[in-house]
Amino acid sequence: MANLKVTLVKSTIGAIPKHRKTVEALGLKKLNKTVVLPDNAATRGMVQQVRHLVKVEEEA
């Protein structure tokens, strides 16, 4: 199954509260932290919501 590598590249300071909670739910707490998540509809939806704060790479 494919995975997504998600990295927080922009601070959540000044972001709306819903986006802050989404970033935290993805497992990202600090700037430049990277997490590997399963590539499914739920993860894709969360990433889409905060696409201006994160960088996403597909992993085999």
PQR file of N, CA, C, O and H, with PARSE charges and radii, in Angstrom:
ATOM      1  N   MET A   1       0.840  -1.187   0.000 -0.4000 1.5000
ATOM      2  CA  MET A   1       0.000   0.000   0.000 -0.0000 2.0000
ATOM      3  C   MET A   1       0.880   1.243   0.000  0.5500 1.7000
ATOM      4  O   MET A   1       1.925   1.266   0.649 -0.5500 1.4000
ATOM      5  N   ALA A   2       0.469   2.255  -0.711 -0.4000 1.5000
ATOM      6  CA  ALA A   2       1.247   3.492  -0.815 -0.0000 2.0000
ATOM      7  C   ALA A   2       1.109   4.329   0.455  0.5500 1.7000
ATOM      8  O   ALA A   2       0.119   4.239   1.181 -0.5500 1.4000
ATOM      9  H   ALA A   2      -0.381   2.236  -1.238  0.4000 1.0000
ATOM     10  N   ASN A   3       2.122   5.134   0.694 -0.4000 1.5000
ATOM     11  CA  ASN A   3       2.139   6.039   1.840 -0.0000 2.0000
ATOM     12  C   ASN A   3       2.403   7.456   1.368  0.5500 1.7000
ATOM     13  O   ASN A   3       2.876   7.680   0.254 -0.5500 1.4000
ATOM     14  H   ASN A   3       2.926   5.207   0.104  0.4000 1.0000
ATOM     15  N   LEU A   4       2.089   8.405   2.230 -0.4000 1.5000
ATOM     16  CA  LEU A   4       2.381   9.809   1.971 -0.0000 2.0000
ATOM     17  C   LEU A   4       3.348  10.315   3.024  0.5500 1.7000
ATOM     18  O   LEU A   4       3.171  10.058   4.215 -0.5500 1.4000
ATOM     19  H   LEU A   4       1.704   8.223   3.134  0.4000 1.0000
ATOM     20  N   LYS A   5       4.368  11.032   2.585 -0.4000 1.5000
ATOM     21  CA  LYS A   5       5.297  11.695   3.492 -0.0000 2.0000
ATOM     22  C   LYS A   5       4.857  13.147   3.585  0.5500 1.7000
ATOM     23  O   LYS A   5       4.923  13.881   2.599 -0.5500 1.4000
ATOM     24  H   LYS A   5       4.512  11.241   1.618  0.4000 1.0000
ATOM     25  N   VAL A   6       4.410  13.566   4.760 -0.4000 1.5000
ATOM     26  CA  VAL A   6       3.876  14.908   4.952 -0.0000 2.0000
ATOM     27  C   VAL A   6       4.815  15.676   5.869  0.5500 1.7000
ATOM     28  O   VAL A   6       5.147  15.210   6.959 -0.5500 1.4000
ATOM     29  H   VAL A   6       4.356  12.970   5.561  0.4000 1.0000
ATOM     30  N   THR A   7       5.245  16.866   5.423 -0.4000 1.5000
ATOM     31  CA  THR A   7       6.173  17.700   6.178 -0.0000 2.0000
ATOM     32  C   THR A   7       5.544  19.062   6.416  0.5500 1.7000
ATOM     33  O   THR A   7       5.003  19.671   5.494 -0.5500 1.4000
ATOM     34  H   THR A   7       4.976  17.245   4.538  0.4000 1.0000
ATOM     35  N   LEU A   8       5.615  19.539   7.650 -0.4000 1.5000
ATOM     36  CA  LEU A   8       5.113  20.872   7.985 -0.0000 2.0000
ATOM     37  C   LEU A   8       6.176  21.896   7.585  0.5500 1.7000
ATOM     38  O   LEU A   8       7.267  21.911   8.156 -0.5500 1.4000
ATOM     39  H   LEU A   8       6.055  19.044   8.400  0.4000 1.0000
ATOM     40  N   VAL A   9       5.866  22.746   6.612 -0.4000 1.5000
ATOM     41  CA  VAL A   9       6.858  23.706   6.109 -0.0000 2.0000
ATOM     42  C   VAL A   9       6.518  25.146   6.463  0.5500 1.7000
ATOM     43  O   VAL A   9       7.349  26.036   6.278 -0.5500 1.4000
ATOM     44  H   VAL A   9       4.981  22.733   6.148  0.4000 1.0000
ATOM     45  N   LYS A  10       5.319  25.390   6.965 -0.4000 1.5000
ATOM     46  CA  LYS A  10       4.934  26.746   7.343 -0.0000 2.0000
ATOM     47  C   LYS A  10       4.277  26.694   8.715  0.5500 1.7000
ATOM     48  O   LYS A  10       3.540  25.757   9.023 -0.5500 1.4000
ATOM     49  H   LYS A  10       4.645  24.667   7.115  0.4000 1.0000
ATOM     50  N   SER A  11       4.545  27.696   9.531 -0.4000 1.5000
ATOM     51  CA  SER A  11       4.033  27.736  10.889 -0.0000 2.0000
ATOM     52  C   SER A  11       2.512  27.866  10.922  0.5500 1.7000
ATOM     53  O   SER A  11       1.901  28.441  10.021 -0.5500 1.4000
ATOM     54  H   SER A  11       5.144  28.457   9.281  0.4000 1.0000
ATOM     55  N   THR A  12       1.921  27.320  11.976 -0.4000 1.5000
ATOM     56  CA  THR A  12       0.474  27.433  12.155 -0.0000 2.0000
ATOM     57  C   THR A  12       0.090  28.696  12.921  0.5500 1.7000
ATOM     58  O   THR A  12      -1.091  28.925  13.180 -0.5500 1.4000
ATOM     59  H   THR A  12       2.417  26.853  12.707  0.4000 1.0000
ATOM     60  N   ILE A  13       1.068  29.511  13.284 -0.4000 1.5000
ATOM     61  CA  ILE A  13       0.760  30.784  13.933 -0.0000 2.0000
ATOM     62  C   ILE A  13       0.007  31.641  12.934  0.5500 1.7000
ATOM     63  O   ILE A  13       0.478  31.857  11.817 -0.5500 1.4000
ATOM     64  H   ILE A  13       2.028  29.325  13.074  0.4000 1.0000
ATOM     65  N   GLY A  14      -1.137  32.119  13.322 -0.4000 1.5000
ATOM     66  CA  GLY A  14      -1.949  32.934  12.429 -0.0000 2.0000
ATOM     67  C   GLY A  14      -2.925  32.127  11.590  0.5500 1.7000
ATOM     68  O   GLY A  14      -3.796  32.700  10.935 -0.5500 1.4000
ATOM     69  H   GLY A  14      -1.519  31.943  14.229  0.4000 1.0000
ATOM     70  N   ALA A  15      -2.794  30.802  11.598 -0.4000 1.5000
ATOM     71  CA  ALA A  15      -3.733  29.953  10.854 -0.0000 2.0000
ATOM     72  C   ALA A  15      -5.046  29.880  11.634  0.5500 1.7000
ATOM     73  O   ALA A  15      -5.073  30.081  12.848 -0.5500 1.4000
ATOM     74  H   ALA A  15      -2.086  30.336  12.130  0.4000 1.0000
ATOM     75  N   ILE A  16      -6.124  29.592  10.922 -0.4000 1.5000
ATOM     76  CA  ILE A  16      -7.402  29.479  11.617 -0.0000 2.0000
ATOM     77  C   ILE A  16      -7.386  28.226  12.498  0.5500 1.7000
ATOM     78  O   ILE A  16      -6.709  27.249  12.176 -0.5500 1.4000
ATOM     79  H   ILE A  16      -6.102  29.429   9.936  0.4000 1.0000
ATOM     80  N   PRO A  17      -8.124  28.253  13.599 -0.5600 1.5000
ATOM     81  CA  PRO A  17      -8.074  27.143  14.557  0.2800 2.0000
ATOM     82  C   PRO A  17      -8.357  25.768  13.956  0.5500 1.7000
ATOM     83  O   PRO A  17      -7.745  24.782  14.365 -0.5500 1.4000
ATOM     84  N   LYS A  18      -9.272  25.689  12.994 -0.4000 1.5000
ATOM     85  CA  LYS A  18      -9.584  24.403  12.375 -0.0000 2.0000
ATOM     86  C   LYS A  18      -8.363  23.835  11.667  0.5500 1.7000
ATOM     87  O   LYS A  18      -8.134  22.626  11.712 -0.5500 1.4000
ATOM     88  H   LYS A  18      -9.769  26.491  12.661  0.4000 1.0000
ATOM     89  N   HIS A  19      -7.576  24.681  11.017 -0.4000 1.5000
ATOM     90  CA  HIS A  19      -6.373  24.223  10.329 -0.0000 2.0000
ATOM     91  C   HIS A  19      -5.305  23.809  11.332  0.5500 1.7000
ATOM     92  O   HIS A  19      -4.580  22.842  11.095 -0.5500 1.4000
ATOM     93  H   HIS A  19      -7.762  25.663  10.981  0.4000 1.0000
ATOM     94  N   ARG A  20      -5.197  24.512  12.432 -0.4000 1.5000
ATOM     95  CA  ARG A  20      -4.235  24.127  13.478 -0.0000 2.0000
ATOM     96  C   ARG A  20      -4.544  22.721  13.988  0.5500 1.7000
ATOM     97  O   ARG A  20      -3.643  21.899  14.153 -0.5500 1.4000
ATOM     98  H   ARG A  20      -5.786  25.297  12.625  0.4000 1.0000
ATOM     99  N   LYS A  21      -5.808  22.461  14.231 -0.4000 1.5000
ATOM    100  CA  LYS A  21      -6.198  21.145  14.736 -0.0000 2.0000
ATOM    101  C   LYS A  21      -5.979  20.058  13.697  0.5500 1.7000
ATOM    102  O   LYS A  21      -5.627  18.931  14.043 -0.5500 1.4000
ATOM    103  H   LYS A  21      -6.540  23.129  14.097  0.4000 1.0000
ATOM    104  N   THR A  22      -6.184  20.384  12.431 -0.4000 1.5000
ATOM    105  CA  THR A  22      -5.954  19.418  11.363 -0.0000 2.0000
ATOM    106  C   THR A  22      -4.478  19.049  11.282  0.5500 1.7000
ATOM    107  O   THR A  22      -4.133  17.877  11.136 -0.5500 1.4000
ATOM    108  H   THR A  22      -6.471  21.299  12.149  0.4000 1.0000
ATOM    109  N   VAL A  23      -3.605  20.057  11.379 -0.4000 1.5000
ATOM    110  CA  VAL A  23      -2.161  19.808  11.337 -0.0000 2.0000
ATOM    111  C   VAL A  23      -1.751  18.939  12.518  0.5500 1.7000
ATOM    112  O   VAL A  23      -0.950  18.018  12.359 -0.5500 1.4000
ATOM    113  H   VAL A  23      -3.885  21.010  11.497  0.4000 1.0000
ATOM    114  N   GLU A  24      -2.285  19.218  13.685 -0.4000 1.5000
ATOM    115  CA  GLU A  24      -1.956  18.415  14.863 -0.0000 2.0000
ATOM    116  C   GLU A  24      -2.493  16.991  14.725  0.5500 1.7000
ATOM    117  O   GLU A  24      -1.842  16.040  15.157 -0.5500 1.4000
ATOM    118  H   GLU A  24      -2.936  19.966  13.814  0.4000 1.0000
ATOM    119  N   ALA A  25      -3.669  16.840  14.131 -0.4000 1.5000
ATOM    120  CA  ALA A  25      -4.252  15.517  13.927 -0.0000 2.0000
ATOM    121  C   ALA A  25      -3.435  14.695  12.935  0.5500 1.7000
ATOM    122  O   ALA A  25      -3.436  13.465  12.995 -0.5500 1.4000
ATOM    123  H   ALA A  25      -4.198  17.612  13.780  0.4000 1.0000
ATOM    124  N   LEU A  26      -2.744  15.364  12.033 -0.4000 1.5000
ATOM    125  CA  LEU A  26      -1.854  14.663  11.104 -0.0000 2.0000
ATOM    126  C   LEU A  26      -0.585  14.174  11.806  0.5500 1.7000
ATOM    127  O   LEU A  26       0.172  13.378  11.249 -0.5500 1.4000
ATOM    128  H   LEU A  26      -2.743  16.363  11.985  0.4000 1.0000
ATOM    129  N   GLY A  27      -0.361  14.651  13.025 -0.4000 1.5000
ATOM    130  CA  GLY A  27       0.813  14.231  13.788 -0.0000 2.0000
ATOM    131  C   GLY A  27       1.975  15.198  13.680  0.5500 1.7000
ATOM    132  O   GLY A  27       3.103  14.861  14.043 -0.5500 1.4000
ATOM    133  H   GLY A  27      -0.976  15.297  13.478  0.4000 1.0000
ATOM    134  N   LEU A  28       1.710  16.395  13.183 -0.4000 1.5000
ATOM    135  CA  LEU A  28       2.764  17.392  13.006 -0.0000 2.0000
ATOM    136  C   LEU A  28       2.679  18.421  14.126  0.5500 1.7000
ATOM    137  O   LEU A  28       1.649  19.069  14.314 -0.5500 1.4000
ATOM    138  H   LEU A  28       0.794  16.668  12.888  0.4000 1.0000
ATOM    139  N   LYS A  29       3.779  18.563  14.869 -0.4000 1.5000
ATOM    140  CA  LYS A  29       3.782  19.507  15.977 -0.0000 2.0000
ATOM    141  C   LYS A  29       4.800  20.619  15.776  0.5500 1.7000
ATOM    142  O   LYS A  29       4.562  21.760  16.171 -0.5500 1.4000
ATOM    143  H   LYS A  29       4.616  18.037  14.716  0.4000 1.0000
ATOM    144  N   LYS A  30       5.925  20.294  15.168 -0.4000 1.5000
ATOM    145  CA  LYS A  30       6.985  21.292  14.988 -0.0000 2.0000
ATOM    146  C   LYS A  30       7.265  21.509  13.512  0.5500 1.7000
ATOM    147  O   LYS A  30       6.995  20.643  12.680 -0.5500 1.4000
ATOM    148  H   LYS A  30       6.118  19.367  14.847  0.4000 1.0000
ATOM    149  N   LEU A  31       7.805  22.664  13.202 -0.4000 1.5000
ATOM    150  CA  LEU A  31       8.173  23.001  11.837 -0.0000 2.0000
ATOM    151  C   LEU A  31       9.213  22.009  11.314  0.5500 1.7000
ATOM    152  O   LEU A  31      10.112  21.610  12.054 -0.5500 1.4000
ATOM    153  H   LEU A  31       8.024  23.368  13.877  0.4000 1.0000
ATOM    154  N   ASN A  32       9.101  21.617  10.073 -0.4000 1.5000
ATOM    155  CA  ASN A  32       9.988  20.681   9.385 -0.0000 2.0000
ATOM    156  C   ASN A  32       9.908  19.248   9.903  0.5500 1.7000
ATOM    157  O   ASN A  32      10.751  18.422   9.552 -0.5500 1.4000
ATOM    158  H   ASN A  32       8.371  21.941   9.472  0.4000 1.0000
ATOM    159  N   LYS A  33       8.919  18.941  10.723 -0.4000 1.5000
ATOM    160  CA  LYS A  33       8.712  17.557  11.156 -0.0000 2.0000
ATOM    161  C   LYS A  33       8.010  16.798  10.035  0.5500 1.7000
ATOM    162  O   LYS A  33       7.120  17.333   9.374 -0.5500 1.4000
ATOM    163  H   LYS A  33       8.235  19.612  11.008  0.4000 1.0000
ATOM    164  N   THR A  34       8.416  15.553   9.829 -0.4000 1.5000
ATOM    165  CA  THR A  34       7.849  14.725   8.772 -0.0000 2.0000
ATOM    166  C   THR A  34       7.203  13.486   9.375  0.5500 1.7000
ATOM    167  O   THR A  34       7.755  12.864  10.282 -0.5500 1.4000
ATOM    168  H   THR A  34       9.139  15.119  10.365  0.4000 1.0000
ATOM    169  N   VAL A  35       6.028  13.137   8.862 -0.4000 1.5000
ATOM    170  CA  VAL A  35       5.352  11.912   9.272 -0.0000 2.0000
ATOM    171  C   VAL A  35       4.975  11.124   8.022  0.5500 1.7000
ATOM    172  O   VAL A  35       4.744  11.699   6.958 -0.5500 1.4000
ATOM    173  H   VAL A  35       5.580  13.643   8.125  0.4000 1.0000
ATOM    174  N   VAL A  36       4.917   9.802   8.163 -0.4000 1.5000
ATOM    175  CA  VAL A  36       4.497   8.930   7.060 -0.0000 2.0000
ATOM    176  C   VAL A  36       3.104   8.432   7.399  0.5500 1.7000
ATOM    177  O   VAL A  36       2.889   7.813   8.441 -0.5500 1.4000
ATOM    178  H   VAL A  36       5.105   9.335   9.027  0.4000 1.0000
ATOM    179  N   LEU A  37       2.161   8.708   6.509 -0.4000 1.5000
ATOM    180  CA  LEU A  37       0.763   8.357   6.730 -0.0000 2.0000
ATOM    181  C   LEU A  37       0.248   7.497   5.580  0.5500 1.7000
ATOM    182  O   LEU A  37       0.764   7.589   4.466 -0.5500 1.4000
ATOM    183  H   LEU A  37       2.336   9.211   5.662  0.4000 1.0000
ATOM    184  N   PRO A  38      -0.755   6.667   5.830 -0.5600 1.5000
ATOM    185  CA  PRO A  38      -1.318   5.858   4.745  0.2800 2.0000
ATOM    186  C   PRO A  38      -2.019   6.748   3.715  0.5500 1.7000
ATOM    187  O   PRO A  38      -2.617   7.766   4.062 -0.5500 1.4000
ATOM    188  N   ASP A  39      -1.935   6.355   2.473 -0.4000 1.5000
ATOM    189  CA  ASP A  39      -2.559   7.113   1.392 -0.0000 2.0000
ATOM    190  C   ASP A  39      -3.999   6.662   1.230  0.5500 1.7000
ATOM    191  O   ASP A  39      -4.294   5.737   0.473 -0.5500 1.4000
ATOM    192  H   ASP A  39      -1.448   5.528   2.191  0.4000 1.0000
ATOM    193  N   ASN A  40      -4.898   7.331   1.956 -0.4000 1.5000
ATOM    194  CA  ASN A  40      -6.322   7.014   1.842 -0.0000 2.0000
ATOM    195  C   ASN A  40      -7.120   8.315   1.735  0.5500 1.7000
ATOM    196  O   ASN A  40      -6.550   9.403   1.810 -0.5500 1.4000
ATOM    197  H   ASN A  40      -4.659   8.083   2.571  0.4000 1.0000
ATOM    198  N   ALA A  41      -8.415   8.204   1.564 -0.4000 1.5000
ATOM    199  CA  ALA A  41      -9.259   9.377   1.348 -0.0000 2.0000
ATOM    200  C   ALA A  41      -9.241  10.327   2.544  0.5500 1.7000
ATOM    201  O   ALA A  41      -9.252  11.544   2.357 -0.5500 1.4000
ATOM    202  H   ALA A  41      -8.879   7.320   1.504  0.4000 1.0000
ATOM    203  N   ALA A  42      -9.213   9.805   3.752 -0.4000 1.5000
ATOM    204  CA  ALA A  42      -9.228  10.647   4.940 -0.0000 2.0000
ATOM    205  C   ALA A  42      -7.957  11.483   5.032  0.5500 1.7000
ATOM    206  O   ALA A  42      -8.013  12.686   5.290 -0.5500 1.4000
ATOM    207  H   ALA A  42      -9.204   8.817   3.904  0.4000 1.0000
ATOM    208  N   THR A  43      -6.822  10.844   4.821 -0.4000 1.5000
ATOM    209  CA  THR A  43      -5.549  11.556   4.870 -0.0000 2.0000
ATOM    210  C   THR A  43      -5.468  12.589   3.757  0.5500 1.7000
ATOM    211  O   THR A  43      -5.036  13.720   3.983 -0.5500 1.4000
ATOM    212  H   THR A  43      -6.776   9.868   4.611  0.4000 1.0000
ATOM    213  N   ARG A  44      -5.882  12.204   2.556 -0.4000 1.5000
ATOM    214  CA  ARG A  44      -5.862  13.139   1.419 -0.0000 2.0000
ATOM    215  C   ARG A  44      -6.724  14.368   1.696  0.5500 1.7000
ATOM    216  O   ARG A  44      -6.349  15.486   1.344 -0.5500 1.4000
ATOM    217  H   ARG A  44      -6.233  11.286   2.372  0.4000 1.0000
ATOM    218  N   GLY A  45      -7.876  14.161   2.326 -0.4000 1.5000
ATOM    219  CA  GLY A  45      -8.765  15.276   2.648 -0.0000 2.0000
ATOM    220  C   GLY A  45      -8.152  16.217   3.656  0.5500 1.7000
ATOM    221  O   GLY A  45      -8.273  17.435   3.524 -0.5500 1.4000
ATOM    222  H   GLY A  45      -8.181  13.253   2.613  0.4000 1.0000
ATOM    223  N   MET A  46      -7.494  15.668   4.667 -0.4000 1.5000
ATOM    224  CA  MET A  46      -6.843  16.504   5.672 -0.0000 2.0000
ATOM    225  C   MET A  46      -5.700  17.295   5.062  0.5500 1.7000
ATOM    226  O   MET A  46      -5.528  18.477   5.356 -0.5500 1.4000
ATOM    227  H   MET A  46      -7.396  14.678   4.774  0.4000 1.0000
ATOM    228  N   VAL A  47      -4.917  16.642   4.212 -0.4000 1.5000
ATOM    229  CA  VAL A  47      -3.791  17.310   3.556 -0.0000 2.0000
ATOM    230  C   VAL A  47      -4.309  18.407   2.630  0.5500 1.7000
ATOM    231  O   VAL A  47      -3.717  19.483   2.555 -0.5500 1.4000
ATOM    232  H   VAL A  47      -5.056  15.681   3.972  0.4000 1.0000
ATOM    233  N   GLN A  48      -5.398  18.146   1.931 -0.4000 1.5000
ATOM    234  CA  GLN A  48      -5.977  19.138   1.020 -0.0000 2.0000
ATOM    235  C   GLN A  48      -6.406  20.388   1.776  0.5500 1.7000
ATOM    236  O   GLN A  48      -6.279  21.499   1.263 -0.5500 1.4000
ATOM    237  H   GLN A  48      -5.879  17.271   1.992  0.4000 1.0000
ATOM    238  N   GLN A  49      -6.907  20.214   2.980 -0.4000 1.5000
ATOM    239  CA  GLN A  49      -7.382  21.343   3.774 -0.0000 2.0000
ATOM    240  C   GLN A  49      -6.232  22.256   4.207  0.5500 1.7000
ATOM    241  O   GLN A  49      -6.422  23.468   4.316 -0.5500 1.4000
ATOM    242  H   GLN A  49      -7.010  19.311   3.397  0.4000 1.0000
ATOM    243  N   VAL A  50      -5.049  21.698   4.453 -0.4000 1.5000
ATOM    244  CA  VAL A  50      -3.911  22.503   4.933 -0.0000 2.0000
ATOM    245  C   VAL A  50      -2.760  22.482   3.927  0.5500 1.7000
ATOM    246  O   VAL A  50      -1.594  22.557   4.317 -0.5500 1.4000
ATOM    247  H   VAL A  50      -4.895  20.713   4.364  0.4000 1.0000
ATOM    248  N   ARG A  51      -3.084  22.379   2.628 -0.4000 1.5000
ATOM    249  CA  ARG A  51      -2.056  22.257   1.590 -0.0000 2.0000
ATOM    250  C   ARG A  51      -1.106  23.451   1.546  0.5500 1.7000
ATOM    251  O   ARG A  51       0.008  23.326   1.038 -0.5500 1.4000
ATOM    252  H   ARG A  51      -4.031  22.317   2.312  0.4000 1.0000
ATOM    253  N   HIS A  52      -1.528  24.620   2.074 -0.4000 1.5000
ATOM    254  CA  HIS A  52      -0.672  25.792   2.087 -0.0000 2.0000
ATOM    255  C   HIS A  52       0.355  25.742   3.220  0.5500 1.7000
ATOM    256  O   HIS A  52       1.259  26.576   3.264 -0.5500 1.4000
ATOM    257  H   HIS A  52      -2.434  24.722   2.487  0.4000 1.0000
ATOM    258  N   LEU A  53       0.232  24.781   4.133 -0.4000 1.5000
ATOM    259  CA  LEU A  53       1.141  24.667   5.271 -0.0000 2.0000
ATOM    260  C   LEU A  53       2.080  23.470   5.181  0.5500 1.7000
ATOM    261  O   LEU A  53       3.081  23.418   5.895 -0.5500 1.4000
ATOM    262  H   LEU A  53      -0.502  24.103   4.097  0.4000 1.0000
ATOM    263  N   VAL A  54       1.771  22.514   4.317 -0.4000 1.5000
ATOM    264  CA  VAL A  54       2.533  21.274   4.270 -0.0000 2.0000
ATOM    265  C   VAL A  54       3.090  20.989   2.888  0.5500 1.7000
ATOM    266  O   VAL A  54       2.639  21.542   1.884 -0.5500 1.4000
ATOM    267  H   VAL A  54       0.957  22.557   3.738  0.4000 1.0000
ATOM    268  N   LYS A  55       4.099  20.097   2.863 -0.4000 1.5000
ATOM    269  CA  LYS A  55       4.646  19.575   1.626 -0.0000 2.0000
ATOM    270  C   LYS A  55       4.384  18.080   1.633  0.5500 1.7000
ATOM    271  O   LYS A  55       4.606  17.417   2.646 -0.5500 1.4000
ATOM    272  H   LYS A  55       4.465  19.648   3.678  0.4000 1.0000
ATOM    273  N   VAL A  56       3.910  17.534   0.501 -0.4000 1.5000
ATOM    274  CA  VAL A  56       3.531  16.125   0.430 -0.0000 2.0000
ATOM    275  C   VAL A  56       4.339  15.435  -0.639  0.5500 1.7000
ATOM    276  O   VAL A  56       4.485  15.944  -1.750 -0.5500 1.4000
ATOM    277  H   VAL A  56       3.731  18.073  -0.322  0.4000 1.0000
ATOM    278  N   GLU A  57       4.870  14.255  -0.296 -0.4000 1.5000
ATOM    279  CA  GLU A  57       5.593  13.420  -1.258 -0.0000 2.0000
ATOM    280  C   GLU A  57       4.972  12.029  -1.205  0.5500 1.7000
ATOM    281  O   GLU A  57       4.627  11.529  -0.135 -0.5500 1.4000
ATOM    282  H   GLU A  57       4.752  13.841   0.606  0.4000 1.0000
ATOM    283  N   GLU A  58       4.835  11.413  -2.380 -0.4000 1.5000
ATOM    284  CA  GLU A  58       4.307  10.053  -2.427 -0.0000 2.0000
ATOM    285  C   GLU A  58       5.442   9.078  -2.212  0.5500 1.7000
ATOM    286  O   GLU A  58       6.541   9.253  -2.737 -0.5500 1.4000
ATOM    287  H   GLU A  58       5.115  11.820  -3.249  0.4000 1.0000
ATOM    288  N   GLU A  59       5.163   8.042  -1.429 -0.4000 1.5000
ATOM    289  CA  GLU A  59       6.169   7.031  -1.093 -0.0000 2.0000
ATOM    290  C   GLU A  59       5.631   5.668  -1.521  0.5500 1.7000
ATOM    291  O   GLU A  59       4.457   5.366  -1.310 -0.5500 1.4000
ATOM    292  H   GLU A  59       4.270   7.899  -1.002  0.4000 1.0000
ATOM    293  N   ALA A  60       6.475   4.863  -2.111 -0.4000 1.5000
ATOM    294  CA  ALA A  60       6.016   3.535  -2.585 -0.0000 2.0000
ATOM    295  C   ALA A  60       5.857   2.556  -1.437  0.5500 1.7000
ATOM    296  O   ALA A  60       5.482   1.404  -1.656 -0.5500 1.4000
ATOM    297  H   ALA A  60       7.429   5.109  -2.282  0.4000 1.0000
TER
END
